[in-house]
């Protein structure tokens, strides 16, 4: 494993933020199948291994791709592991994996620092705010200002006036709020804190936006590693609130968690539906630069907490065979792998055609 790398991310209209992405995993999720178990034999069998690690939000999709692509291409062994976006980026930069999966894009400062590192859009995802509030059935309305106050410890109970004001007619209990956040270096944390700062800059500083942040000291606050652990942890704690990738929606519902409607930049509360994700995406996709680095947070329409899922890849791979295999796998992912067969089960959306063109151009740079 390479040395930890100081990574910098920035959301649109935010100053770059320095983040430390640790090059290891602690209690990470894994989707390495028999393909990974066979990787040690790749050189003798004539097969090529493509290794991916990183985002647990992206993991369910890459795991589905792993099975389908590996079946159609038995000479290519795909290994996957959910270690958090920060670790995925650091590992890709260090060259210890071929692909780093990330919900967070590289900032212009990172691209300048590591000119051979690409962030290639793969699909469109969303982050949802889940909660475990006894007796509350209707989706709650929440916004960045209230969420910043909750995670700062200023709002302590579910019947706080700031929450009841957003939810007229909803009977909210006096249950204590227990905040859950990610313990690992997480793209979900980057997305969530970007939203807090975008809607409540005076309540959540841009200096505290990133894959790893200094969480305010709040009594009872709990840290979990990985998206799956966030679901399990929130399901076990009455009064909990958590930010969880939309690819875990089925698991969250099974755990009895509610899902909030979030306020966008126009102040309208929207659920994280496919239509609303598409409406938000439409306000940003044409702005996506050739680098692929684009914040999709806090749009004027639709659901305000969406993102491109990225493959972080070194332009120069360790061998021509690996470069060819990585290019082929990613090209398949943004075409054949981006049909409803793969995207619908994880609640992702396909890239807009212009962003797909950008992704293809970035993939073509790999050698």
C-alpha positions in Angstrom: 0.0 0.0 0.0 1.4 3.4 -0.9 1.9 6.3 1.5 -1.2 8.4 2.4 -1.8 11.1 -0.2 -3.1 14.6 0.5 -6.1 14.9 -1.7 -8.0 18.1 -2.5 -11.7 18.2 -3.6 -13.9 21.1 -4.3 -17.6 21.4 -5.0 -18.8 24.0 -7.6 -18.4 27.5 -6.1 -16.5 26.2 -3.1 -12.8 26.8 -2.3 -10.6 23.7 -2.6 -10.4 21.7 0.6 -7.4 19.7 1.7 -8.2 16.1 2.7 -6.1 13.2 4.0 -7.1 10.0 2.2 -5.7 7.0 4.1 -4.5 4.1 2.1 -6.1 1.4 4.1 -9.4 0.0 5.0 -11.0 -0.6 8.3 -14.0 -2.8 8.4 -14.6 -2.2 4.8 -17.2 -4.0 2.6 -16.0 -6.3 0.0 -17.4 -7.8 -3.2 -14.4 -9.7 -4.4 -15.8 -12.9 -5.9 -14.1 -16.0 -7.1 -12.5 -13.7 -9.7 -10.4 -12.2 -7.0 -9.5 -15.5 -5.5 -8.2 -16.5 -8.9 -6.1 -13.4 -9.5 -2.9 -14.9 -8.2 -3.0 -17.3 -11.0 -3.6 -14.7 -13.7 -0.1 -14.6 -15.0 0.1 -18.3 -15.4 -3.3 -18.7 -17.0 -2.8 -15.9 -19.4 -5.6 -13.9 -17.9 -5.5 -10.2 -17.0 -6.7 -8.8 -13.6 -8.5 -5.5 -13.3 -8.6 -4.4 -9.6 -11.1 -1.8 -8.3 -11.6 -0.5 -4.8 -13.3 2.5 -3.2 -16.8 3.9 -3.0 -19.3 1.7 -1.1 -22.1 3.6 -2.9 -20.7 2.5 -6.2 -19.9 -1.0 -5.0 -23.3 -2.7 -5.8 -23.1 -1.5 -9.4 -19.5 -2.5 -9.9 -20.3 -5.9 -8.3 -23.0 -6.5 -10.8 -20.7 -5.4 -13.6 -18.0 -7.7 -12.2 -20.2 -10.8 -12.6 -21.7 -9.9 -16.0 -18.4 -8.8 -17.6 -16.4 -11.7 -16.1 -18.9 -14.2 -17.5 -18.7 -12.7 -21.0 -14.9 -12.2 -20.7 -13.4 -15.2 -18.8 -9.9 -14.1 -19.5 -10.4 -10.9 -17.5 -10.6 -11.2 -13.7 -12.3 -8.3 -12.0 -11.8 -7.7 -8.3 -13.8 -5.2 -6.3 -13.7 -4.0 -2.7 -15.7 -1.3 -0.8 -13.1 0.7 1.2 -14.5 4.3 0.8 -13.9 6.8 -1.9 -10.8 8.4 -0.3 -9.0 5.0 -0.2 -10.0 4.3 -3.7 -8.6 7.6 -4.9 -5.4 7.2 -2.9 -4.9 3.6 -4.1 -5.4 4.6 -7.8 -3.0 7.5 -7.4 -0.4 5.1 -5.8 -0.9 2.6 -8.6 -1.9 -0.2 -6.2 -5.2 -0.7 -8.0 -6.3 -0.1 -11.6 -9.5 1.7 -10.7 -10.5 3.8 -7.7 -14.2 4.1 -7.3 -15.3 7.5 -6.0 -18.4 9.6 -5.4 -16.1 12.6 -5.2 -14.3 14.2 -8.2 -10.7 15.4 -8.3 -10.3 19.1 -7.9 -8.4 21.2 -10.4 -5.6 21.3 -7.8 -5.4 17.5 -7.7 -5.4 17.3 -11.5 -2.5 19.7 -11.7 -0.7 17.8 -8.9 -1.3 14.4 -10.5 -1.6 15.2 -14.2 -1.7 11.5 -15.1 -4.8 10.8 -12.9 -8.2 10.8 -14.6 -11.7 11.0 -13.1 -14.0 9.3 -15.5 -17.8 9.6 -15.0 -19.5 6.2 -15.0 -23.1 6.8 -13.9 -25.4 9.2 -11.9 -26.2 8.4 -8.3 -27.8 10.2 -5.3 -27.3 10.5 -1.6 -30.4 10.3 0.6 -31.1 11.3 4.2 -32.5 8.4 6.2 -34.0 8.5 9.7 -35.4 6.2 12.4 -38.2 8.3 14.0 -40.9 6.2 15.8 -44.4 6.9 14.6 -43.4 9.0 11.6 -44.7 7.5 8.3 -44.8 10.5 6.0 -41.4 11.6 4.4 -40.0 14.5 6.3 -39.0 17.7 4.7 -35.5 18.7 5.5 -33.0 21.3 4.1 -29.3 22.0 4.5 -29.8 24.7 7.1 -31.6 22.3 9.5 -29.3 19.4 8.7 -26.3 21.6 9.5 -27.8 22.5 12.8 -28.6 18.9 13.6 -25.1 17.7 12.8 -23.7 20.7 14.8 -25.7 19.7 17.8 -27.8 22.8 17.8 -31.0 20.9 17.1 -31.3 18.1 19.6 -34.8 16.6 19.3 -37.1 15.6 16.5 -39.8 18.0 17.6 -37.5 21.0 17.5 -39.4 24.1 16.1 -37.0 24.3 13.1 -38.0 20.8 12.0 -41.8 21.2 12.8 -41.8 24.4 10.8 -40.7 22.5 7.7 -43.3 19.7 8.4 -46.7 21.3 9.2 -49.3 18.8 10.3 -46.8 16.1 11.1 -46.7 14.9 14.7 -43.0 14.7 15.7 -41.9 13.1 18.9 -39.5 14.6 21.5 -37.1 11.7 20.7 -33.4 12.7 20.9 -31.7 13.0 17.5 -28.6 10.7 17.2 -26.4 11.7 14.2 -24.6 9.0 12.2 -21.6 9.8 10.0 -19.0 7.9 8.1 -15.8 6.9 10.0 -13.9 6.1 6.8 -12.8 8.5 4.0 -16.0 8.7 2.2 -17.4 10.3 -1.0 -20.8 10.3 0.7 -19.4 12.6 3.4 -18.0 14.8 0.6 -21.5 15.0 -1.0 -23.3 15.5 2.3 -21.0 18.3 3.6 -21.1 20.0 0.2 -24.9 20.2 0.5 -24.7 21.5 4.0 -22.2 24.3 3.0 -24.2 25.1 -0.2 -27.4 25.8 1.8 -26.0 26.9 5.1 -22.5 28.5 4.5 -22.7 30.3 7.9 -23.6 27.1 9.7 -21.2 24.7 7.9 -17.9 26.1 6.7 -16.3 25.2 3.4 -13.2 24.3 5.3 -15.2 21.3 6.7 -16.2 19.9 3.3 -14.5 16.7 2.1 -14.2 13.0 2.2 -12.9 13.3 5.8 -14.0 16.1 8.0 -13.8 17.3 11.6 -17.3 16.4 12.9 -18.6 18.7 15.6 -18.6 17.1 19.1 -22.2 16.1 19.6 -23.3 13.8 22.4 -24.3 10.3 21.1 -22.9 11.0 17.6 -21.9 7.6 16.0 -19.4 6.8 13.3 -19.9 3.8 10.9 -17.6 2.4 8.3 -19.3 1.9 4.9 -22.8 2.4 3.5 -24.0 -1.0 4.7 -23.0 -0.2 8.3 -24.8 3.1 8.1 -28.0 1.3 7.3 -27.5 -1.3 10.1 -26.5 1.4 12.6 -29.4 3.7 11.9 -31.9 0.8 12.0 -30.7 -0.1 15.5 -30.9 3.4 17.0 -34.2 5.1 17.6 -34.0 8.8 16.7 -31.1 8.3 14.3 -30.4 10.3 11.2 -27.9 9.3 8.6 -26.8 10.0 5.0 -26.7 6.9 2.9 -26.1 6.2 -0.8 -29.2 5.5 -2.9 -27.9 2.1 -3.9 -28.8 0.9 -0.4 -32.4 2.1 -0.6 -33.8 -1.4 -0.5 -31.8 -2.3 2.6 -32.8 1.0 4.3 -36.4 0.4 3.7 -36.1 -3.2 5.1 -34.5 -1.7 8.2 -37.6 0.5 8.7 -35.8 3.8 7.9 -37.7 6.8 6.5 -36.3 8.9 3.6 -36.5 12.7 3.6 -37.6 15.0 0.8 -34.8 17.6 0.5 -35.0 21.3 -0.4 -33.2 22.3 -3.6 -31.7 25.7 -4.3 -35.2 27.0 -5.2 -36.5 26.0 -1.8 -38.8 23.2 -3.2 -38.8 19.9 -1.3 -38.2 16.9 -3.6 -37.9 13.2 -3.1 -35.0 11.3 -4.7 -37.1 9.9 -7.6 -35.7 9.0 -11.0 -37.5 12.0 -12.5 -36.2 14.4 -9.9 -32.6 13.1 -10.3 -33.0 13.7 -14.0 -34.4 17.2 -13.5 -31.4 18.1 -11.3 -29.0 16.5 -13.7 -30.4 18.6 -16.6 -29.3 21.8 -14.9 -25.7 20.7 -14.6 -24.8 18.2 -17.4 -24.1 20.8 -20.1 -21.6 22.4 -17.7 -19.5 19.3 -17.3 -16.0 20.0 -18.5 -13.6 17.8 -20.4 -12.0 16.7 -17.1 -15.4 15.2 -16.0 -15.1 17.0 -12.6 -18.5 18.6 -11.9 -20.5 19.2 -8.8 -24.2 18.3 -9.1 -25.1 19.6 -5.7 -27.9 22.0 -4.9 -29.5 22.5 -8.3 -32.4 24.9 -8.9 -34.6 22.0 -10.0 -35.2 18.4 -8.9 -33.4 16.5 -6.1 -30.4 18.5 -4.8 -28.0 15.8 -3.7 -26.8 13.9 -6.8 -23.4 13.1 -8.2 -21.5 11.4 -10.9 -19.9 8.2 -9.8 -16.3 8.1 -10.9 -13.5 5.7 -11.9 -10.3 7.3 -10.8 -7.6 5.8 -13.1 -4.0 6.5 -13.9 -3.4 7.4 -17.6 -0.4 5.1 -17.7 -1.0 1.6 -16.5 1.7 -0.9 -15.5 1.4 -2.9 -18.7 -0.3 -2.7 -22.1 -2.4 -5.7 -21.2 -3.8 -4.1 -18.1 -4.4 -0.8 -20.0 -6.4 -2.6 -22.6 -8.4 -4.6 -20.1 -9.2 -1.4 -18.0 -10.3 0.5 -21.1 -12.5 -2.4 -22.3 -14.1 -2.9 -18.9 -14.9 0.9 -18.4 -16.1 1.2 -22.0 -18.5 -1.7 -21.5 -19.6 -0.1 -18.2 -20.7 3.2 -19.7 -22.5 1.4 -22.6 -23.8 -2.2 -22.1 -23.4 -1.8 -18.3 -25.5 1.3 -18.2 -28.8 -0.3 -19.1 -31.8 -0.6 -16.7 -30.8 -4.2 -16.1 -27.8 -2.9 -14.0 -28.9 0.6 -13.0 -32.4 0.1 -11.9 -31.6 -2.3 -9.0 -29.2 0.3 -7.5 -31.4 3.3 -8.3 -28.7 4.9 -10.5 -29.2 6.8 -13.8 -27.3 6.6 -17.0 -24.9 9.4 -18.0 -26.3 12.1 -20.3 -25.1 11.6 -23.9 -22.7 14.5 -23.8 -21.2 13.3 -20.5 -20.9 9.8 -22.0 -18.9 11.3 -24.8 -16.6 13.0 -22.2 -16.2 9.7 -20.4 -15.2 7.9 -23.7 -12.6 10.5 -24.5 -11.1 10.1 -21.0 -11.1 6.3 -21.3 -9.3 6.6 -24.6 -6.4 8.4 -22.8 -5.5 5.2 -20.8 -2.4 3.4 -22.1 
